[in-house]
């Protein structure tokens, strides 16, 4: 395709692009250079529908594990936070993809069953929230298998999606894509295509793509970023939702949709907790400055999340990942 043809194609209505235009072959980012005989293609998505996803995990468990390396069971408050989201989604008439952490599902299997019964998609978030680059391939396989078997045991269904803890898929852990494909995972949503301090793959395509290599393949569903002053800026959820004004978030969704892409968002149940997230409980493992800094960082503008999410769900259509990419899954 010549540049002129591509330019005209992207000016078409999104439905016309999906119906009439051939998938584009994309230059692979550095992240994927280790995969054999690699090909990247855009895939068709359901037009005018955005992705709503939840990382179902326990904040206290993750902080404890990061600080001590030890295990701490998911707490009841995390389940209550998740139940609030289920009610909010039900009131709005929308369904989401829940990337469920294994230790959360193990502690609250009935809650995971409720998610499934309400029509939400259940996908995987690993078992212990171990970042991929801290694991060897055998360790990752064990973590993944344990999560797969647990979700199958609870729901009676096989999960087809995965999101790495802390978006930890990068050049150190790209081998994980092959492991996922070998275990029947059809799509991954671990790439944040911007240059961040803790995570990010700045040269990865911003849209949803099919990654094919010799002997396998997987669909990648990146978290949303937008362009501003020549830079990619994260707008997809989490702390970015908390700190960005509502008008900026709505502008980002509209802008990304106009590019022919769905807005791929993520949230955490604990971001909707009424009480402040309290770091004082971790003071034996954090100095006073770190406790104060994190208390401010993780509670800043958190009370705006409910209103922002409700308004977003009223203003734009959202659906689980599997529904937005169903045409690509069938290809």
N, C-alpha and C positions, 0 to 999 in steps of 0.2 A: 504494500500500500504506500502511495506517495503521501507526503505531508498534506497536500491539498485535499486529498480524499479523506484523510483522517479528520482534518479540520471540519469539513462539511458533515462528516458522520456525527461528530460530537455536537453539532448544532441541531441535529435532528431531535425530535421528541424521543424520550428515553425508550418508549415502547418500540419505536421504529429501529433504534439501534439494536435492541435485543432480537428483533425479528429479521432484520435485513443485513446486518453487518457481520462479517466473519470475525472470529476471535483474533485479537492482536497477539503476536509473539513479542515478548518483552525481553529486553536485555537483563540477564540474571544479576542480582546484587552480589556483592562480595560474600555475604552470608552463605550463599548456596554453592559456592565454587567447588566444594568438596564432593558434591553429588555427581555420579557418573551420567554422562549423556543427558545433561539437564535441558529441559524446555519449560518456559513459563508462558502461560496464556491467560488472558482475561477470560472470565466465565460469565455467562448470562445470569442475571439476578432478577428476582421479582421486582418489577418497576414500582417506584414511589413507596417503598416500604423499608423502614429502618430496622436495625438490630437492637433488641433490648436484652442485655445479659447481666447476670448477677454472679459474683464470686461468693458462693455460700461457704463461709469459713468463720472461725472464731478468732476475734482480734486478740484476746488474751492468750490463747494457745500459741499464736504465731509469734507474739512478742516474747513470750516465755521461751519458746524454742530457739529464737534468734539469740537471746541473751545467754541461755544456759546450755543449749543443746539437748535439753531434757524434754520429757513428755508431760503435757498438762491437758486433761480432758476438756473438750469443748463445754462451755458453761451454758446454763439454762437461759441466761439473758440473750445469748446469740440466737437461740431458737426463737425467743420472743421477738427479736428484731426481724427475723426472717418471716415470722407469721404476720407482722405488720405489713411487710412488702407484699405478701400474698393477698392480703385484704385490699391494699391499695391497687394492685393490678386487677383484682376481681372487680372492684368498683369502676375502674377505667375500661374494663372489657378487653384487656390486652393479655397476651401470654409472652413469656420470656424463656430464655435459656438459662438454667441454673448450672453453673460450673461448680460442682459440689466436691468439697474437700473430703477425703476418705474418713478422717477422724471425726468430722462433723456428721457424716452419714452413719458412721458406726455408733455414735452417741445418740442420734435422733433419727432412727430409721422410719418411724411413723410420719415424721415431718417430710421426709423425702418421698414417701408414698403419697402424701397429700399433694405435694408439688406435681407429681406425675398424674394423679387423679384429676387435678384441675386443668390439665392440658399443657402444662409447661414441659419444655424439653429438659431432660436430665443429662448433663455432660460431665466430663471429668476435670478435676483440678489437682490431680495427684492425690497421694494418701497423706503424707506428713507435711506438705508445703515445703519440700526441699527444692531449692533452686537448682535448675538442671545442671549448671556448670560446676556444682559441688558434688555431683554424682558421677560414678562410672557407668558405662552402658549396662553392665549386669545389675547394678544397684537401681538404675532407672527402670529397667524391665521388671524388677521385683516390685517396686513402688507402683508402677502402672498396672501390673497384673492384679495386685491386691485391690486397687481401686476398681478395676473392671469387674472382678468377681463380686465385690461387695455390692456395687450398683445393680448388677444382674440379679443377685440374690434378693435385693430389696424390691426392685421394680418388675423383675421378670423380663426386662428388655436390655438389649445391648446398646450401650452409649456409642455414639459415632463421633462425638466432638471432644476436644481437649483444649485446656488453657494452662500454660506453664505458670507455676507460682511466681509472682513478681515479674511476669513477662520476661523470664530468664532464658528465652531462646535467643542465642546470639552465635557469633563465630566459634565460640568454645563448645557449643552444644548442638550444632546443626545435625549431628548424627541422630538426635532424638526424633527427627522427622521420619527417618527410615524405620526406627523402632515403632513409632506410632502406626505407620502404615502396615507394618508386619502384624500388628495386633488388631487390625480391623478398624482403626480410627480413620474416618473419612475426611475430617477437616480439623484444622488447628487454628486457634485464635490467640497466639502468643506474641505476635510481632507488633511492636509499637514503632511505626516508621518515622522516628525523629531522633535527634541527637540529645539524649538525656544523660544525667549524671549517673543514675543507677541502672538504667536500661535504655534500650532503643536501638533500632537498625536504620540509620538515616538514609540509606540509598535503596531501601525496599519500596516496591510500588505501594501507593496509598490505597489502591483498590483491591478487590477480592480477585485472587488469581489461583489457577491450577498449576501446581508444581509437579512436573513429571520427570522421572529419571529412569535409568535402565532397571527394570524389574519392579517398579512401583510408582507411587505418586500420592499426593494429598492436596487438598484445597486449603489455602491460607486466607484467613479472614482478619486482616489487620485492624487494630484499633484506629479510630478516626483522628486525623490531623487536618489542619487547614493551613493555607498559605497567608502570610502577612509579612510585607516588606522583604520578600524573597526568602523567608525562612519558614520551615514547617513548625507549626505550633500544636501541641497536644490539647484536645478539647473533649476527649471521649468520656470522661467520668472521673470518679474518685476525687482527689484533691483539686483537680482542674475544675470540676463542677462546683466544688465548694467556694472556690475563690473567684471564679468568673461571674460577671453579672448575667442575669437571665437574658437580657437582650443580646449579649455576645454569643451565648449558647444557641439561641434561636437563629441568629445570623449564620453561625457555623453550620447548623443542620441544613438550612436553606441553601447555603453556598455549596456544600458537599453534594446535596441532591441535584443541584443544577449541573454539576460535573458528571452526572449519571451514576453516582455511587450512593449506596446506603450509608447513613450515619451509624457507625458501630459503637455503641456505648457500653459502659460497664459500671456497676455500682456494688457496694458492699452493704450487707444488712446493718452492721454496726454504725454506719454513717447516719442512720435514722434513729438512733437511740436517743431517748429524751435526756438522759443524764450525760454529763461530760465523761469522756474516756479518761480514766484516772491512772496516771503513770506512777503515782506514789507507791503503789503495791510492788513496783519493781525497783524501789530505791536501794535495796541491798546489792543490786547489779548495775545500777546507773548512778552517776554522780548527780549532785543537786542541780547543776546547770542543765544536764541532759534531761532530767525529769521535767524541769520548768519549760525547756525549749520544746520538748515533744508534746507536753500538755497544750501549749499554745498552738503548735503546728497542726495537731490532729483535731483540735476542737474549733479552730478558726472558721467562722461562717457555717459551721455544721448545721445549725438550726435553719439554714436557708434551703437545705436539700429537699425537704418534703414539698415545699411550694414549687421549687424549680422542676422537680420530677413530675408533679401533677400537671403543671402547665405544659410541659413538653409532651406528655402523653395525650393531652387534649388537642395540641396544635398539630401533631404529626402522627402518622401511622407507624406502629412498631410491631414486631413479631419475633419469634425465636430464630436463631441462626438457620436451623434446618429448613424453615419455610422460605427464608429469603434466598437461600442458595439451592433450592430444590431442583431447579433446572440444571445446574452444574452437577449435582449429585447423580442425576439421571443420565448425563452425557457419557 
